Amino acid sequence: QLRQMKKLAKAAPAGANWYEGRQDGRYLRVLWDEGKACPLRIESGTDNGLVRREMSAVVQPAPKTLPWQALRGYAQKEYSDFLD
């Protein structure tokens, strides 16, 4: 979808670009980090201002111990065994 969007000349952090898509009175803007290939901010809404949504992401380093590595002592169960 990003390839179909128009690249904006809006100020962005180094290594990132704003992209925008419009359709039927709605817009979607994405602040895309080119180096990490991930969105840093997503804004969407309607041109008349009745709807507006924003979502931000912050890139953080991975923890030294990954969460699933702390589960080594647990037994594996099948979810369907707990359903009645």
Secondary structure, 3 states (H helix, E strand, C coil): CHHHCEECCCCCCCCEEEEEEEECCEEEEEEEECCCCEEEEEEEEECCCCCEEEEECCCCCCCCCCHHHHHCCCCCCCHHHHCC
